[in-house]
């Protein structure tokens, strides 16, 4: 397992490690990628499309069931 | 070489010790290696000839552990100083993040220092680096030799350090200046850490 630099070291290497750790800590903090925006914020950012630009639901051809939420009701009715 | 990888949470830095033959590049790495705590000692790969000259290159991986959530590794390389190993020097420079130029302080080695510095610049340019902006630190080594044999640091600096980069007096055999030099180049390299283009890249 990788060792954290805070653990005990001594001598020239320890000084070197301390300096490098400090430099990396500073750099990494300032360069960390921005966190992903929260879901709600994301939702708000979704570009709104004008009603006229929205794609219209294609008209169903004859015999094709398009009203899916009503299917269960229909099946129950048929079975009665 | 990518210095920081936010996807794998890794920081890897490649530092190359460059300089003329017998200037003390391998000795620098040997001192760093000797100071590593046992649990951090990996393998220092050193390919030397029977006369102890570096034949190909030295490689010292430094695993610094997890720092700020990033697995941090430094890779230290030396190049063979002798003129006829030009191809190897070029190869080792590939993907370099920072260079330590180890100059020999002896007066009679000045021409070799200049030639090696020119060679470094040419090879960096060939590899697509800008020799004027790549992180560089100068080390004037062998300061432990008699004063009559070595040039003053100021004079060396005036002749070799035209970029005005940080410079250190060294005596790598005893370890003097070795870690100061390493700290300095590491800081320069790390200060160039760049932000990721996209998250996870």
Interface residues (C-beta under 8 A of the other chain):
Chain A: X2 X3 X4 X5 X9 X10 X11 X12 X13 X15 X16 X17 X19 X20 X21 X23 X24 X25 X27 X28 X29 X31 X33 X36
Chain B: X4 X6 X11 X32 X35 X36 X37 X39 X40 X63 X64 X65 X66 X67 X68 X69 X70 X71 X72 X74 X175 X178 X179 X182 X183 X186 X187 X190 X191 X193 X194 X195 X196 X198 X199
